[in-house]
Amino acid sequence: MDESLILLIVLSLCLGGGCWLIFIWAVRKGEFEDVEKPKHRMLDDE
């Protein structure tokens, strides 16, 4: 029982770390930029 618990903890830490790395990569790539700005800029007549 202890071996399976340790395995699950290690697996969850690996999955969590992988998700965190993907999130950091997406932020640096610019995936979370403002998507509303181009719509509003199109309506401005400057």
MMTF fields as JSON, N, C-alpha, C and O atoms, coordinates in Angstrom:
{
  "mmtfVersion": "1.0.0",
  "mmtfProducer": "UNKNOWN",
  "numBonds": 183,
  "numAtoms": 184,
  "numGroups": 46,
  "numChains": 1,
  "numModels": 1,
  "chainsPerModel": [1],
  "groupsPerChain": [46],
  "chainIdList": ["A"],
  "bondAtomList": [4, 2, 8, 6, 12, 10, 16, 14, 20, 18, 24, 22, 28, 26, 32, 30, 36, 34, 40, 38, 44, 42, 48, 46, 52, 50, 56, 54, 60, 58, 64, 62, 68, 66, 72, 70, 76, 74, 80, 78, 84, 82, 88, 86, 92, 90, 96, 94, 100, 98, 104, 102, 108, 106, 112, 110, 116, 114, 120, 118, 124, 122, 128, 126, 132, 130, 136, 134, 140, 138, 144, 142, 148, 146, 152, 150, 156, 154, 160, 158, 164, 162, 168, 166, 172, 170, 176, 174, 180, 178],
  "bondOrderList": [1, 1, 1, 1, 1, 1, 1, 1, 1, 1, 1, 1, 1, 1, 1, 1, 1, 1, 1, 1, 1, 1, 1, 1, 1, 1, 1, 1, 1, 1, 1, 1, 1, 1, 1, 1, 1, 1, 1, 1, 1, 1, 1, 1, 1],
  "groupList": [{"groupName": "MET", "atomNameList": ["N", "CA", "C", "O"], "elementList": ["N", "C", "C", "O"], "formalChargeList": [0, 0, 0, 0], "bondAtomList": [1, 0, 2, 1, 3, 2], "bondOrderList": [1, 1, 2], "singleLetterCode": "M", "chemCompType": "L-PEPTIDE LINKING"}, {"groupName": "ASP", "atomNameList": ["N", "CA", "C", "O"], "elementList": ["N", "C", "C", "O"], "formalChargeList": [0, 0, 0, 0], "bondAtomList": [1, 0, 2, 1, 3, 2], "bondOrderList": [1, 1, 2], "singleLetterCode": "D", "chemCompType": "L-PEPTIDE LINKING"}, {"groupName": "GLU", "atomNameList": ["N", "CA", "C", "O"], "elementList": ["N", "C", "C", "O"], "formalChargeList": [0, 0, 0, 0], "bondAtomList": [1, 0, 2, 1, 3, 2], "bondOrderList": [1, 1, 2], "singleLetterCode": "E", "chemCompType": "L-PEPTIDE LINKING"}, {"groupName": "SER", "atomNameList": ["N", "CA", "C", "O"], "elementList": ["N", "C", "C", "O"], "formalChargeList": [0, 0, 0, 0], "bondAtomList": [1, 0, 2, 1, 3, 2], "bondOrderList": [1, 1, 2], "singleLetterCode": "S", "chemCompType": "L-PEPTIDE LINKING"}, {"groupName": "LEU", "atomNameList": ["N", "CA", "C", "O"], "elementList": ["N", "C", "C", "O"], "formalChargeList": [0, 0, 0, 0], "bondAtomList": [1, 0, 2, 1, 3, 2], "bondOrderList": [1, 1, 2], "singleLetterCode": "L", "chemCompType": "L-PEPTIDE LINKING"}, {"groupName": "ILE", "atomNameList": ["N", "CA", "C", "O"], "elementList": ["N", "C", "C", "O"], "formalChargeList": [0, 0, 0, 0], "bondAtomList": [1, 0, 2, 1, 3, 2], "bondOrderList": [1, 1, 2], "singleLetterCode": "I", "chemCompType": "L-PEPTIDE LINKING"}, {"groupName": "VAL", "atomNameList": ["N", "CA", "C", "O"], "elementList": ["N", "C", "C", "O"], "formalChargeList": [0, 0, 0, 0], "bondAtomList": [1, 0, 2, 1, 3, 2], "bondOrderList": [1, 1, 2], "singleLetterCode": "V", "chemCompType": "L-PEPTIDE LINKING"}, {"groupName": "CYS", "atomNameList": ["N", "CA", "C", "O"], "elementList": ["N", "C", "C", "O"], "formalChargeList": [0, 0, 0, 0], "bondAtomList": [1, 0, 2, 1, 3, 2], "bondOrderList": [1, 1, 2], "singleLetterCode": "C", "chemCompType": "L-PEPTIDE LINKING"}, {"groupName": "GLY", "atomNameList": ["N", "CA", "C", "O"], "elementList": ["N", "C", "C", "O"], "formalChargeList": [0, 0, 0, 0], "bondAtomList": [1, 0, 2, 1, 3, 2], "bondOrderList": [1, 1, 2], "singleLetterCode": "G", "chemCompType": "PEPTIDE LINKING"}, {"groupName": "TRP", "atomNameList": ["N", "CA", "C", "O"], "elementList": ["N", "C", "C", "O"], "formalChargeList": [0, 0, 0, 0], "bondAtomList": [1, 0, 2, 1, 3, 2], "bondOrderList": [1, 1, 2], "singleLetterCode": "W", "chemCompType": "L-PEPTIDE LINKING"}, {"groupName": "PHE", "atomNameList": ["N", "CA", "C", "O"], "elementList": ["N", "C", "C", "O"], "formalChargeList": [0, 0, 0, 0], "bondAtomList": [1, 0, 2, 1, 3, 2], "bondOrderList": [1, 1, 2], "singleLetterCode": "F", "chemCompType": "L-PEPTIDE LINKING"}, {"groupName": "ALA", "atomNameList": ["N", "CA", "C", "O"], "elementList": ["N", "C", "C", "O"], "formalChargeList": [0, 0, 0, 0], "bondAtomList": [1, 0, 2, 1, 3, 2], "bondOrderList": [1, 1, 2], "singleLetterCode": "A", "chemCompType": "L-PEPTIDE LINKING"}, {"groupName": "ARG", "atomNameList": ["N", "CA", "C", "O"], "elementList": ["N", "C", "C", "O"], "formalChargeList": [0, 0, 0, 0], "bondAtomList": [1, 0, 2, 1, 3, 2], "bondOrderList": [1, 1, 2], "singleLetterCode": "R", "chemCompType": "L-PEPTIDE LINKING"}, {"groupName": "LYS", "atomNameList": ["N", "CA", "C", "O"], "elementList": ["N", "C", "C", "O"], "formalChargeList": [0, 0, 0, 0], "bondAtomList": [1, 0, 2, 1, 3, 2], "bondOrderList": [1, 1, 2], "singleLetterCode": "K", "chemCompType": "L-PEPTIDE LINKING"}, {"groupName": "PRO", "atomNameList": ["N", "CA", "C", "O"], "elementList": ["N", "C", "C", "O"], "formalChargeList": [0, 0, 0, 0], "bondAtomList": [1, 0, 2, 1, 3, 2], "bondOrderList": [1, 1, 2], "singleLetterCode": "P", "chemCompType": "L-PEPTIDE LINKING"}, {"groupName": "HIS", "atomNameList": ["N", "CA", "C", "O"], "elementList": ["N", "C", "C", "O"], "formalChargeList": [0, 0, 0, 0], "bondAtomList": [1, 0, 2, 1, 3, 2], "bondOrderList": [1, 1, 2], "singleLetterCode": "H", "chemCompType": "L-PEPTIDE LINKING"}],
  "groupTypeList": [0, 1, 2, 3, 4, 5, 4, 4, 5, 6, 4, 3, 4, 7, 4, 8, 8, 8, 7, 9, 4, 5, 10, 5, 9, 11, 6, 12, 13, 8, 2, 10, 2, 1, 6, 2, 13, 14, 13, 15, 12, 0, 4, 1, 1, 2],
  "groupIdList": [1, 2, 3, 4, 5, 6, 7, 8, 9, 10, 11, 12, 13, 14, 15, 16, 17, 18, 19, 20, 21, 22, 23, 24, 25, 26, 27, 28, 29, 30, 31, 32, 33, 34, 35, 36, 37, 38, 39, 40, 41, 42, 43, 44, 45, 46],
  "secStructList": [7, 2, 2, 2, 2, 2, 2, 2, 2, 2, 2, 2, 2, 2, 2, 2, 2, 2, 2, 2, 2, 2, 2, 2, 2, 2, 2, 2, 2, 6, 6, 6, 1, 7, 1, 1, 2, 2, 2, 2, 2, 2, 2, 7, 7, 7],
  "xCoordList": [0.824, 0.0, 0.868, 0.516, 1.969, 2.85, 3.485, 3.698, 3.79, 4.412, 3.463, 3.877, 2.204, 1.242, 0.988, 0.78, 1.004, 0.819, 1.985, 1.788, 3.196, 4.374, 4.334, 4.674, 3.928, 3.819, 2.795, 3.051, 1.655, 0.632, 1.093, 0.773, 1.826, 2.34, 3.349, 3.304, 4.256, 5.252, 4.571, 4.938, 3.593, 2.868, 2.124, 2.132, 1.49, 0.758, 1.712, 1.389, 2.889, 3.873, 4.404, 4.618, 4.614, 5.072, 4.006, 4.317, 2.776, 1.696, 1.501, 1.302, 1.558, 1.419, 2.554, 2.332, 3.774, 4.923, 4.831, 5.184, 4.355, 4.174, 3.13, 3.324, 2.029, 0.995, 1.519, 1.208, 2.304, 2.884, 3.843, 3.837, 4.659, 5.576, 4.828, 5.235, 3.75, 2.939, 2.299, 2.216, 1.849, 1.262, 2.295, 2.003, 3.499, 4.561, 4.926, 5.14, 4.998, 5.304, 4.224, 4.538, 2.961, 1.862, 1.861, 1.571, 2.177, 2.231, 3.354, 3.17, 4.508, 5.637, 5.382, 5.891, 4.61, 4.303, 3.266, 3.167, 2.497, 1.51, 0.11, -0.709, -0.182, -1.508, -2.592, -3.779, -2.197, -3.174, -3.229, -3.542, -2.927, -3.002, -4.471, -5.367, -4.692, -6.041, -6.627, -6.093, -7.709, -8.336, -9.446, -9.961, -9.821, -10.88, -10.365, -11.136, -9.102, -8.55, -8.708, -9.102, -8.426, -8.602, -10.037, -10.261, -11.01, -12.405, -12.719, -13.381, -12.248, -12.542, -11.698, -12.15, -10.497, -9.648, -10.235, -10.076, -10.907, -11.523, -12.648, -12.914, -13.307, -14.416, -13.993, -14.79, -12.755, -12.26, -11.943, -11.366, -12.321, -12.107, -10.974, -11.06, -9.929, -8.835, -7.936, -6.966],
  "yCoordList": [-1.191, 0.0, 1.255, 2.25, 1.218, 2.382, 2.641, 3.793, 1.572, 1.74, 2.413, 3.269, 2.034, 2.64, 4.106, 4.932, 4.428, 5.817, 6.68, 7.799, 6.161, 6.904, 7.069, 8.135, 6.039, 6.107, 7.167, 7.943, 7.207, 8.196, 9.619, 10.545, 9.805, 11.128, 11.588, 12.733, 10.703, 11.048, 11.342, 12.294, 10.538, 10.748, 12.079, 12.793, 12.418, 13.681, 14.875, 15.907, 14.737, 15.823, 15.997, 17.124, 14.913, 14.997, 15.635, 16.488, 15.225, 15.808, 17.29, 18.105, 17.629, 19.033, 19.883, 20.998, 19.364, 20.091, 20.25, 21.299, 19.209, 19.304, 20.338, 21.1, 20.371, 21.379, 22.784, 23.717, 22.94, 24.244, 24.688, 25.859, 23.779, 24.121, 24.499, 25.422, 23.804, 24.146, 25.516, 26.291, 25.824, 27.136, 28.249, 29.272, 28.055, 29.058, 29.245, 30.372, 28.153, 28.229, 29.018, 29.834, 28.78, 29.474, 30.964, 31.789, 31.315, 32.725, 33.431, 34.547, 32.792, 33.403, 33.487, 34.394, 32.568, 32.58, 33.652, 34.076, 34.093, 35.136, 34.623, 35.309, 33.439, 32.859, 33.56, 33.418, 34.304, 34.924, 36.436, 37.186, 36.874, 38.294, 38.716, 37.878, 40.005, 40.547, 40.34, 40.86, 39.592, 39.347, 40.347, 40.383, 41.149, 42.134, 43.405, 44.108, 43.707, 44.963, 45.127, 46.211, 44.119, 44.323, 44.644, 45.409, 44.065, 44.376, 45.837, 46.497, 46.34, 47.722, 48.707, 49.813, 48.314, 49.186, 49.345, 50.396, 48.316, 48.388, 49.426, 50.028, 49.637, 50.57, 52.015, 52.923, 52.248, 53.608, 54.223, 53.566, 55.482, 56.166, 57.162, 58.223, 56.86, 57.819, 57.823, 58.58],
  "zCoordList": [0.0, 0.0, 0.0, -0.632, 0.684, 0.717, -0.639, -1.018, -1.373, -2.686, -3.663, -4.445, -3.622, -4.546, -4.19, -5.079, -2.91, -2.496, -2.955, -3.429, -2.813, -3.269, -4.782, -5.295, -5.496, -6.944, -7.36, -8.281, -6.702, -7.033, -6.719, -7.465, -5.647, -5.3, -6.345, -6.794, -6.73, -7.748, -9.08, -9.768, -9.442, -10.695, -10.688, -11.69, -9.585, -9.511, -9.553, -10.141, -8.928, -8.996, -10.416, -10.862, -11.117, -12.504, -13.399, -14.23, -13.229, -14.028, -13.703, -14.604, -12.443, -12.052, -12.578, -13.05, -12.502, -13.045, -14.553, -15.092, -15.238, -16.695, -17.071, -18.018, -16.343, -16.612, -16.34, -17.081, -15.293, -14.972, -16.082, -16.462, -16.603, -17.684, -18.958, -19.664, -19.255, -20.428, -20.241, -21.194, -19.037, -18.766, -18.943, -19.562, -18.402, -18.536, -20.007, -20.454, -20.758, -22.189, -22.932, -23.798, -22.599, -23.264, -22.93, -23.797, -21.699, -21.318, -22.072, -22.557, -22.172, -22.878, -24.377, -25.036, -24.922, -26.347, -26.675, -27.826, -25.688, -25.913, -26.138, -26.751, -25.657, -25.848, -25.025, -25.318, -24.014, -23.134, -23.344, -22.42, -24.55, -24.853, -24.951, -25.054, -24.916, -24.974, -26.372, -27.351, -26.464, -27.762, -28.053, -29.171, -27.083, -27.275, -27.942, -28.596, -27.793, -28.296, -29.811, -30.241, -30.649, -32.088, -32.49, -33.428, -31.788, -32.124, -31.846, -32.647, -30.718, -30.363, -31.182, -31.476, -31.541, -32.347, -33.748, -34.37, -34.245, -35.558, -35.584, -36.625, -34.441, -34.402, -34.213, -34.446, -33.796, -33.62, -34.981, -35.848, -35.162, -36.441, -36.379, -36.997, -35.664, -35.532, -36.721, -36.759]
}
